[in-house]
Amino acid sequence: MTAPYCVRPLAPDDFPQASRLLARRWSREADCGRPVDQERDYALIQPLRTGDHPMLYGLFEDEVLVAMWELDPTSPGPGWSVSERRERSVSLLLLYTDPDHRHAGRLVSLWLADHFARTPQPPVWLRCSIPDDRLAAHITGTWGWQKVRQEGGRHLLQLPPELQPHLNLLIAGQPACPAPGGSTRPPALARTDHS
């Protein structure tokens, strides 16, 4: 039996699927009366056309993109204290999921926690910083992240790397996501958006 899901870095051939994923998200957000910044979202995937975005990863179900995310192994993001910044951590800058795949965010969280737990020097935490109250509650309540505190209008959340021994039965393909310590990502692209 083959695992129904697969994780891999996104490539130029994935640009059309990434565009369709964003369009489905925009439609859902508009239906819910929430604002959408299409220019900002689209700018995220534009480098895929030339293969210049090495930090975007995707979760695929039967070759259909159901989630994509970006990581920053160099900084936990805004709002974290000096002592927290000294800890080895990886920042989840964004995670866009297909509205029709309600559990994709949870699957990605489990996969990331397992992936980093298996690295030679695992980070202490996966971290993210969320401005939206509703989304922060969803990430902690459904995806299993822990709320640390609220700082400057942002919810600071973290997830410890933990082995998930049987996750490979569900998600295949364990590419090397960047571990803490280095990034080829331009600092100007730093942002945090999720789900």
C-alpha positions as a Python dict, from the first residue, in 0.01 Angstrom:
ca = {
    (1, 'M'): (0, 0, 0),
    (2, 'T'): (127, 347, -87),
    (3, 'A'): (88, 639, 153),
    (4, 'P'): (-197, 863, 31),
    (5, 'Y'): (-2, 1185, 97),
    (6, 'C'): (342, 1300, -11),
    (7, 'V'): (559, 1594, 100),
    (8, 'R'): (816, 1751, -131),
    (9, 'P'): (970, 2089, -217),
    (10, 'L'): (765, 2286, -469),
    (11, 'A'): (912, 2327, -819),
    (12, 'P'): (826, 2542, -1124),
    (13, 'D'): (589, 2270, -1252),
    (14, 'D'): (383, 2319, -935),
    (15, 'F'): (308, 2686, -1009),
    (16, 'P'): (-37, 2620, -1168),
    (17, 'Q'): (-144, 2408, -871),
    (18, 'A'): (-14, 2667, -623),
    (19, 'S'): (-217, 2934, -808),
    (20, 'R'): (-531, 2720, -791),
    (21, 'L'): (-477, 2654, -419),
    (22, 'L'): (-456, 3027, -353),
    (23, 'A'): (-768, 3092, -564),
    (24, 'R'): (-965, 2836, -360),
    (25, 'R'): (-846, 3000, -39),
    (26, 'W'): (-938, 3349, -164),
    (27, 'S'): (-1285, 3226, -253),
    (28, 'R'): (-1337, 3071, 91),
    (29, 'E'): (-1210, 3381, 271),
    (30, 'A'): (-1439, 3605, 63),
    (31, 'D'): (-1737, 3376, 139),
    (32, 'C'): (-1657, 3418, 510),
    (33, 'G'): (-1632, 3797, 478),
    (34, 'R'): (-1261, 3808, 560),
    (35, 'P'): (-1019, 4040, 377),
    (36, 'V'): (-774, 3889, 128),
    (37, 'D'): (-445, 4036, 7),
    (38, 'Q'): (-419, 3863, -332),
    (39, 'E'): (-114, 4063, -445),
    (40, 'R'): (85, 3961, -138),
    (41, 'D'): (-21, 3596, -164),
    (42, 'Y'): (54, 3580, -536),
    (43, 'A'): (398, 3740, -483),
    (44, 'L'): (481, 3441, -262),
    (45, 'I'): (445, 3188, -543),
    (46, 'Q'): (582, 3398, -833),
    (47, 'P'): (943, 3278, -778),
    (48, 'L'): (821, 2922, -834),
    (49, 'R'): (805, 2997, -1208),
    (50, 'T'): (1185, 3016, -1225),
    (51, 'G'): (1267, 2779, -941),
    (52, 'D'): (1398, 3063, -722),
    (53, 'H'): (1197, 2976, -412),
    (54, 'P'): (1376, 2690, -234),
    (55, 'M'): (1182, 2729, 92),
    (56, 'L'): (830, 2640, -27),
    (57, 'Y'): (711, 2286, 44),
    (58, 'G'): (388, 2111, -45),
    (59, 'L'): (163, 1835, 83),
    (60, 'F'): (12, 1641, -207),
    (61, 'E'): (-278, 1397, -213),
    (62, 'D'): (-268, 1187, -530),
    (63, 'E'): (-48, 1452, -696),
    (64, 'V'): (-293, 1732, -604),
    (65, 'L'): (-147, 2013, -390),
    (66, 'V'): (-352, 2042, -69),
    (67, 'A'): (-115, 2255, 143),
    (68, 'M'): (198, 2464, 99),
    (69, 'W'): (422, 2626, 355),
    (70, 'E'): (737, 2829, 405),
    (71, 'L'): (994, 2791, 681),
    (72, 'D'): (1267, 3017, 815),
    (73, 'P'): (1540, 2828, 1006),
    (74, 'T'): (1721, 3150, 1103),
    (75, 'S'): (1467, 3327, 1325),
    (76, 'P'): (1156, 3244, 1528),
    (77, 'G'): (987, 3558, 1391),
    (78, 'P'): (857, 3876, 1556),
    (79, 'G'): (764, 3898, 1924),
    (80, 'W'): (998, 3636, 2072),
    (81, 'S'): (1228, 3736, 2359),
    (82, 'V'): (1608, 3746, 2340),
    (83, 'S'): (1637, 3422, 2539),
    (84, 'E'): (1380, 3251, 2317),
    (85, 'R'): (1569, 3366, 2008),
    (86, 'R'): (1883, 3194, 2144),
    (87, 'E'): (1702, 2859, 2142),
    (88, 'R'): (1730, 2650, 1828),
    (89, 'S'): (1399, 2699, 1652),
    (90, 'V'): (1242, 2697, 1307),
    (91, 'S'): (975, 2949, 1216),
    (92, 'L'): (669, 2848, 1018),
    (93, 'L'): (617, 3168, 820),
    (94, 'L'): (300, 3061, 648),
    (95, 'L'): (84, 2761, 582),
    (96, 'Y'): (-188, 2775, 317),
    (97, 'T'): (-428, 2481, 308),
    (98, 'D'): (-698, 2382, 64),
    (99, 'P'): (-1035, 2467, 223),
    (100, 'D'): (-1168, 2126, 114),
    (101, 'H'): (-895, 1946, 312),
    (102, 'R'): (-984, 2046, 667),
    (103, 'H'): (-710, 1839, 831),
    (104, 'A'): (-421, 1939, 604),
    (105, 'G'): (-287, 2188, 862),
    (106, 'R'): (-282, 1919, 1131),
    (107, 'L'): (-108, 1674, 895),
    (108, 'V'): (159, 1929, 807),
    (109, 'S'): (213, 2009, 1176),
    (110, 'L'): (256, 1641, 1262),
    (111, 'W'): (490, 1590, 966),
    (112, 'L'): (706, 1892, 1058),
    (113, 'A'): (728, 1784, 1423),
    (114, 'D'): (834, 1434, 1316),
    (115, 'H'): (1075, 1554, 1046),
    (116, 'F'): (1264, 1788, 1278),
    (117, 'A'): (1267, 1535, 1563),
    (118, 'R'): (1462, 1305, 1330),
    (119, 'T'): (1732, 1559, 1237),
    (120, 'P'): (2078, 1514, 1395),
    (121, 'Q'): (2039, 1832, 1602),
    (122, 'P'): (1666, 1889, 1631),
    (123, 'P'): (1539, 2237, 1708),
    (124, 'V'): (1387, 2293, 2049),
    (125, 'W'): (1070, 2437, 1892),
    (126, 'L'): (876, 2502, 1577),
    (127, 'R'): (739, 2852, 1619),
    (128, 'C'): (497, 3092, 1456),
    (129, 'S'): (350, 3433, 1521),
    (130, 'I'): (-18, 3490, 1435),
    (131, 'P'): (-203, 3825, 1437),
    (132, 'D'): (-554, 3677, 1395),
    (133, 'D'): (-736, 3559, 1711),
    (134, 'R'): (-960, 3311, 1527),
    (135, 'L'): (-670, 3153, 1342),
    (136, 'A'): (-454, 3128, 1655),
    (137, 'A'): (-740, 2950, 1834),
    (138, 'H'): (-776, 2711, 1539),
    (139, 'I'): (-403, 2630, 1530),
    (140, 'T'): (-388, 2558, 1902),
    (141, 'G'): (-723, 2378, 1919),
    (142, 'T'): (-698, 2170, 1602),
    (143, 'W'): (-333, 2148, 1500),
    (144, 'G'): (-189, 2086, 1848),
    (145, 'W'): (32, 2395, 1881),
    (146, 'Q'): (82, 2554, 2226),
    (147, 'K'): (11, 2921, 2291),
    (148, 'V'): (304, 3085, 2472),
    (149, 'R'): (160, 3436, 2508),
    (150, 'Q'): (23, 3735, 2323),
    (151, 'E'): (276, 4005, 2242),
    (152, 'G'): (217, 4326, 2045),
    (153, 'G'): (-111, 4205, 1901),
    (154, 'R'): (35, 3870, 1789),
    (155, 'H'): (-20, 3523, 1931),
    (156, 'L'): (312, 3343, 1981),
    (157, 'L'): (269, 2969, 1927),
    (158, 'Q'): (511, 2678, 1940),
    (159, 'L'): (522, 2304, 1878),
    (160, 'P'): (790, 2068, 2007),
    (161, 'P'): (951, 1827, 1759),
    (162, 'E'): (818, 1481, 1843),
    (163, 'L'): (860, 1146, 1674),
    (164, 'Q'): (548, 1012, 1507),
    (165, 'P'): (662, 654, 1439),
    (166, 'H'): (378, 553, 1206),
    (167, 'L'): (334, 878, 1015),
    (168, 'N'): (520, 733, 715),
    (169, 'L'): (215, 510, 656),
    (170, 'L'): (17, 826, 583),
    (171, 'I'): (276, 1068, 439),
    (172, 'A'): (558, 957, 210),
    (173, 'G'): (864, 1148, 95),
    (174, 'Q'): (1067, 1304, 370),
    (175, 'P'): (1278, 1571, 197),
    (176, 'A'): (1531, 1773, 390),
    (177, 'C'): (1350, 2078, 522),
    (178, 'P'): (1602, 2336, 640),
    (179, 'A'): (1721, 2284, 996),
    (180, 'P'): (1814, 2577, 1220),
    (181, 'G'): (2133, 2755, 1131),
    (182, 'G'): (2113, 2879, 775),
    (183, 'S'): (1879, 3004, 508),
    (184, 'T'): (1898, 3115, 148),
    (185, 'R'): (1573, 3306, 187),
    (186, 'P'): (1588, 3684, 130),
    (187, 'P'): (1509, 3862, 461),
    (188, 'A'): (1278, 4105, 279),
    (189, 'L'): (1026, 3822, 232),
    (190, 'A'): (973, 3774, 607),
    (191, 'R'): (602, 3745, 686),
    (192, 'T'): (366, 3523, 875),
    (193, 'D'): (35, 3402, 735),
    (194, 'H'): (-132, 3072, 802),
    (195, 'S'): (-411, 2832, 720),
}
